[in-house]
Structures are given as structure tokens and as C-alpha cells.
Amino acid sequence: MSKPNRTTFIALVVLDEAIQRLRYSGPLKPPEHGVRLALAYLYSITLTKNRDSFDELWRTLMGQGQAHKESFRSTWAGTQFAGICREVGVAQDIDLGAALAKATSDRPS
């Protein structure tokens, strides 16, 4: 596991923000081009080409999939995010969490 390059980090920020929106505002509305692009890019650099976490995160963000209860959706989305991090070889550690939080808070409103 390693530190992500800039493009990978930005894609992870996009997904992290989408999960936060799911948590506070409910399911997202398609087309969500940024989320789709982030998922496609991250899938293109996966180590195993296993799509399960990518597909399930998309379905969960859209309010579909295995996580039917609203209170469980953001937790399930976080589980899929962790799977994506593993798939692209990025350690989901305290440093990544802090960098994602900083990237989100530094973004202009």
C-alpha cells in the first residue's frame, strides 16, 4: 500500500465527498458525472480488476443496492470506499483521512 498520486487522490476526494452528501442529504441523483469519472479512473488502475466495490458504491450512492435502510447506507458506502482503496493500492489510514478532510475543507463554497 502506498500514498496515492495526485490524480488518484482527487478521485478519492470526489468519492469521499459523494459519501458525505449521501450521509447528510440522502441518495444522489444521476448523472453524477464527477463520481462516474472518479469510479472509472480508479477502476482503470485497480490491481485485480474486481468491480464489486465500484458497482456497489455506485448503487449505494444512488439509493439502490444492498443497503436499503438509510441509516446504513453511508456505512455501507464507507465499506465500499475501503474496498476501492485496497483495489488501487492506497492505504486507508489516518494520513489519508486527514488529507481527505483537509481537501474538503479547503474547497471554496
C-alpha positions in Angstrom: 0.0 0.0 0.0 1.2 3.4 -0.8 0.4 7.1 -0.9 -1.8 8.0 -3.8 -0.6 10.1 -6.7 -2.4 13.4 -7.3 -5.0 12.1 -9.8 -5.8 9.1 -7.6 -6.1 11.4 -4.6 -8.5 13.7 -6.3 -10.7 10.8 -7.5 -10.8 9.6 -3.8 -11.8 13.1 -2.7 -14.7 13.0 -5.2 -15.9 9.7 -3.8 -15.4 10.8 -0.2 -17.5 14.0 -0.9 -20.2 11.9 -2.5 -20.4 9.6 0.6 -20.7 12.7 2.8 -23.5 14.1 0.6 -25.2 10.7 0.9 -24.9 10.8 4.7 -26.4 14.3 5.0 -28.7 14.7 2.0 -29.7 11.2 1.0 -29.1 9.4 -2.3 -27.5 11.3 -5.1 -29.3 12.0 -8.4 -27.8 10.8 -11.7 -26.0 11.5 -13.8 -23.2 12.5 -11.3 -20.5 12.8 -13.9 -17.7 13.5 -11.5 -18.5 10.5 -9.4 -18.7 8.3 -12.5 -15.4 9.6 -13.8 -13.7 9.0 -10.4 -15.0 5.5 -10.3 -14.0 4.8 -13.9 -10.5 6.2 -13.4 -10.0 4.3 -10.1 -11.2 1.1 -11.7 -8.7 1.6 -14.6 -5.8 1.5 -12.1 -7.1 -1.4 -10.0 -4.7 -4.2 -9.1 -7.2 -7.1 -9.6 -9.9 -5.7 -11.9 -12.6 -6.7 -9.4 -15.6 -4.4 -9.9 -17.6 -5.4 -6.9 -16.8 -2.4 -4.6 -17.1 0.0 -7.5 -20.5 -1.2 -8.6 -21.9 -1.5 -5.1 -20.7 2.0 -4.2 -22.4 3.4 -7.2 -25.6 1.6 -6.4 -25.4 2.7 -2.8 -24.8 6.3 -3.7 -27.9 6.2 -5.9 -30.0 4.7 -3.1 -30.1 1.2 -4.5 -28.1 -2.0 -3.8 -27.8 -4.0 -0.6 -28.0 -1.1 1.9 -31.8 -0.5 1.9 -32.0 1.3 5.3 -31.0 5.0 5.1 -29.1 4.8 8.4 -26.9 2.0 7.0 -26.2 3.5 3.5 -23.3 5.7 4.4 -21.7 3.0 6.5 -22.0 0.6 3.6 -20.7 3.2 1.2 -17.7 3.6 3.5 -17.1 -0.1 3.4 -17.1 0.0 -0.4 -14.7 3.0 -0.3 -12.3 0.9 1.8 -12.5 -1.8 -0.8 -11.7 0.6 -3.6 -8.7 1.9 -1.6 -7.5 -1.7 -1.3 -8.1 -2.3 -5.0 -6.0 0.7 -6.1 -3.2 0.0 -3.5 -3.9 3.0 -1.3 -3.6 2.7 2.5 -6.8 3.9 4.1 -5.0 5.2 7.2 -5.1 8.3 9.4 -3.0 10.3 7.0 -5.4 9.6 4.1 -8.4 10.5 6.3 -6.7 13.8 7.4 -5.8 14.6 3.8 -9.4 13.9 2.6 -10.8 16.1 5.4 -8.4 18.9 4.5 -9.1 18.7 0.8 -12.8 19.0 1.5 -12.5 21.9 4.0 -10.1 23.8 1.7 -12.6 23.7 -1.2 -14.3 27.0 -1.9 -18.0 27.1 -1.4 
